[in-house]
Every structure is written in C-alpha cells, then in structure tokens.
Amino acid sequence: MLMTKTLDDIRLEIERATERRAELLHVLAEGHDAAAAVEHAEVEDGIARLWDEYRQARVRGRFGDRDQIIKRARLEERLERAA
C-alpha cells in the first residue's frame, strides 16, 4: 500500500533540499566542481517534484482523491442521462 505523505512531511523535505541546494551553490561559487554541479541539478529536480507533490496533496486534502471525484462525476453523468 502506498503511504501518502502529509503536507508537513513534504514541507520538511523541501526545507532540507533547499538547505542542501544552498550548500551546493556555495561550493559551486568557489569554482567549478562537476560532482557538485550534477548533484545541484538533481536537487533542483527534486525540489520541483516535491513542490508538485505538495500542490497535489493540498488539492487532495481540499477536494478528495482525484479518482474518486472522477468516479462520482461519471456516476452523476450516467444518472442524468438515465433520467
């Protein structure tokens, strides 16, 4: 079973990743470091994914699970056609 992270969990991960990004930027400011540049790109991608996950979790919390919403809408649509 897939465990859904809470908004606080995701926010904490974003904070940690942001701190790591700052550390990497300091390393890169001192001169080119190929390994740090690769890690920085990975951290940036991770932060973007975490923000997407955060937004999706907020929507789920406010409106419910996407699949359930779609099922309800299809059921209502069928009921309207049958009426």
C-alpha positions as CSV (number, residue, x, y, z in Angstrom):
1,M,0.0,0.0,0.0
2,L,1.3,3.4,-1.0
3,M,1.7,5.7,2.0
4,T,0.7,9.3,1.4
5,K,3.0,11.9,2.9
6,T,1.5,14.7,4.9
7,L,1.9,18.4,3.9
8,D,4.3,18.8,6.9
9,D,6.4,15.8,5.7
10,I,6.7,17.3,2.2
11,R,7.4,20.8,3.5
12,L,10.2,19.3,5.7
13,E,11.7,17.6,2.7
14,I,11.6,20.8,0.7
15,E,13.4,22.7,3.5
16,R,16.1,20.0,3.7
17,A,16.5,20.0,-0.1
18,T,16.6,23.8,-0.1
19,E,19.4,23.8,2.5
20,R,21.4,21.3,0.5
21,R,20.9,23.4,-2.6
22,A,22.3,26.4,-0.7
23,E,25.4,24.3,0.4
24,L,26.0,23.2,-3.2
25,L,25.7,26.8,-4.5
26,H,28.4,27.8,-2.1
27,V,30.6,25.0,-3.3
28,L,29.9,26.0,-6.9
29,A,30.6,29.7,-6.2
30,E,34.2,28.7,-5.1
31,G,34.8,27.2,-8.5
32,H,33.6,24.5,-10.9
33,D,33.0,21.1,-9.4
34,A,31.5,18.6,-11.7
35,A,30.1,16.4,-9.0
36,A,28.5,19.3,-7.2
37,A,27.0,20.6,-10.4
38,V,25.4,17.2,-11.1
39,E,24.1,17.0,-7.5
40,H,22.8,20.6,-7.8
41,A,20.8,19.7,-10.9
42,E,19.4,16.6,-9.1
43,V,18.5,18.6,-6.0
44,E,16.7,21.2,-8.2
45,D,14.7,18.5,-9.9
46,G,13.9,17.0,-6.6
47,I,12.6,20.3,-5.2
48,A,10.4,20.8,-8.3
49,R,9.0,17.3,-7.8
50,L,8.4,18.0,-4.1
51,W,6.5,21.2,-4.9
52,D,4.3,19.3,-7.4
53,E,3.7,16.7,-4.7
54,Y,2.9,19.4,-2.2
55,R,0.3,21.1,-4.5
56,Q,-1.3,17.7,-5.3
57,A,-1.5,16.9,-1.6
58,R,-3.2,20.2,-0.9
59,V,-5.7,19.6,-3.6
60,R,-6.4,16.1,-2.4
61,G,-6.9,17.4,1.1
62,R,-9.3,20.0,0.0
63,F,-11.3,18.2,-2.7
64,G,-10.6,14.5,-2.1
65,D,-8.9,11.8,-4.2
66,R,-8.9,12.5,-7.9
67,D,-10.1,9.0,-8.9
68,Q,-13.0,9.2,-6.5
69,I,-14.0,12.6,-7.9
70,I,-13.9,11.2,-11.5
71,K,-16.0,8.2,-10.4
72,R,-18.6,10.4,-8.8
73,A,-18.8,12.7,-11.8
74,R,-19.2,9.7,-14.2
75,L,-21.9,8.2,-12.0
76,E,-23.8,11.6,-11.9
77,E,-23.5,11.8,-15.6
78,R,-25.0,8.3,-16.1
79,L,-27.8,9.2,-13.7
80,E,-28.6,12.4,-15.6
81,R,-28.7,10.5,-18.9
82,A,-31.0,7.8,-17.4
83,A,-33.4,10.4,-16.0
